[in-house]
Amino acid sequence: MKHQEKPPEENLTKLMEFVLLGFTDVPHLQWLLFGLFLVIYIIILISNAIIFLITKLDPALQTPMYYFISNFSFLEICYASVTLPRMLINLCTQKRTISFVACATQMCCFLVLAATECFLLAVMAYDRYVAICNPLHYPLIMKHKMCIQLVAGSWISGIPVQIGQTFQIFSLPFCGSNLINHFFCDIPPILKLACGDTFVNEMMVSTVAVLFVTVPFLLILVSYGKLISTILKLSSATSRTRAFSTCSSHLMVVVLFFGSGMITYLRPRTSHSAGTDKVLSLFYTIVTPVFNPMIYSLRNKDVLRALRKLLCK
């Protein structure tokens, strides 16, 4: 927690823009990183766009599970597009400046979409819980209207809170360095640049992280705990193996996404390291959007069948 007097106005006017340092600590790898992240971004766009398209076009995939997956795929495209294009431009042009407003906008969009992903993953876990644990009531519970409400709630719930949090952070005085030691405008590196008292902001970040990250994560764990309990009661060994394979894959992505997010936003500010923050951010901004299509959909026989049918037309 820092206590400093409000800096003079002339110092504040210098921070009308920030500089995203990104991966400047490895200058000899700039073009390699550009090529790598470009390929990753293309994979994210194509794989998620394919899943979104086939879940909309194939009549056999008009079920609640695939309705959630199609929304999830669209979300992943938006989520990756908030950070990756800017990072690619910075790597390519070496012009790393970002305006104050653009930085705030990027942070707000990122936080809103991250909150949406947390809620949507919890909704998808609940859908699988109802389908496996209460199969007879599944059509009654997961009606189309209910699915729309769950998805709409996931998209909308985080908007007012994250706009408020972004406004609060960027209302702080910035009077020192304008160098953000990160590849996008994330909360921890921005708070490091503030020269006012950031205690309230840090408490706000922790509170929001508990509500938007920890609570959905615990709901997912409870859902999968009940799922596993039900799977163990299945008489067929083949059914148990298939179900466990699916659940373990889903849980791996959930732990990767939520784990890296919770470590980033819930650990004490004094333990933050720029290098560690970048690595953790790569997991929840790039790695999970790449693997999610493969784990949630492309390993699914129904999706693969629909894809083959689409390609054969």
Helices and strands as residue ranges (DSSP letters): H 9-12, G 13-15, E 17-20, G 27-29, H 30-57, G 59-61, H 64-93, E 97-99, H 100-133, H 138-141, H 144-156, H 158-170, E 179-180, H 187-193, H 199-209, I 210-214, H 215-232, H 237-266, G 269-271, H 274-282, I 283-287, H 288-293, I 294-298, H 301-312
